[in-house]
Amino acid sequence: MKTMAKKILIVDHSELMTEVMSYILSGKGYDVIALNGPDHIFTNIRQNHPDLVIIDSLLPGIDGADLCRLLKRNKATKTLPVIICTDSEDLDQSLTQKGAPDDILHKPFGMNNLIEKVEYQLAA
């Protein structure tokens, strides 16, 4: 019996970044959905039921950490694993706060680093 591929939703304002992550994760057998902004994230989650969300810390109109908090406070999405991508070290202490992401991926990141974090979150 073939198992369904795990779905990953990537939300990043950089089309290049979503393309690179999509390429890497699709190559590992994941089903990847990419959004280039936060506008339709809740609709997308409702329709596609991703197993993991990767959010850029800098999004047009909303901070990625704020978007993560909204996801973690929402009854329907509070258990959904979230990884935040950032080039800032400031987010590390936010991992202990309420509504924090499940993990942080520091830019620039290596392919193996991305895959390890995704596999860890999906195994949890």
Residue pairs with C-beta under 8 A, 6 or more apart in sequence:
4 31
5 29
5 30
5 31
6 30
6 31
6 51
6 52
6 122
7 30
7 31
7 32
7 33
7 48
7 49
7 50
7 51
7 52
8 25
8 30
8 31
8 32
8 33
8 50
8 51
8 52
8 53
8 54
8 118
9 33
9 34
9 35
9 41
9 44
9 45
9 48
9 50
9 52
9 53
9 54
10 17
10 18
10 21
10 22
10 25
10 32
10 33
10 34
10 35
10 53
10 54
11 34
11 35
11 37
11 38
11 41
11 53
11 54
11 55
11 56
11 59
11 64
11 67
12 18
12 21
12 34
12 35
12 36
12 54
12 55
12 56
12 59
12 85
13 36
13 37
13 56
13 58
13 59
13 60
14 36
14 56
15 36
17 56
17 85
18 34
18 35
18 36
19 34
21 32
21 34
21 54
21 114
22 32
22 34
24 111
24 114
24 115
25 32
25 114
25 115
25 118
26 32
28 115
28 118
30 118
33 44
33 48
33 50
35 41
35 44
37 59
37 60
37 61
38 55
38 59
38 60
38 61
38 62
38 67
39 61
41 53
41 67
41 71
42 74
42 77
44 50
45 53
45 71
45 76
45 77
45 80
46 76
50 80
51 80
51 81
51 122
52 80
52 81
52 82
52 83
52 118
52 121
52 122
53 71
53 80
53 81
53 82
53 83
54 82
54 83
54 84
54 85
54 105
54 118
55 64
55 67
55 68
55 82
55 83
55 84
55 85
55 101
56 64
56 84
56 85
56 86
57 63
57 64
57 65
57 84
57 85
57 86
57 87
57 88
57 91
58 64
58 86
59 67
64 84
64 85
64 86
65 84
65 91
65 94
65 101
68 82
68 84
68 99
68 100
68 101
69 98
69 99
69 100
70 99
71 77
71 78
71 80
71 82
72 78
72 82
72 98
72 99
72 100
73 99
81 102
81 103
81 121
81 122
81 124
82 101
82 102
82 103
83 101
83 102
83 103
83 104
83 105
83 117
83 118
83 121
84 91
84 101
84 103
84 104
84 105
85 104
85 105
85 106
85 107
85 109
86 104
86 105
86 106
86 107
87 106
87 107
87 108
89 106
91 101
91 104
92 104
94 100
94 101
95 101
95 103
95 104
102 121
102 124
103 117
103 120
103 121
105 113
105 114
105 117
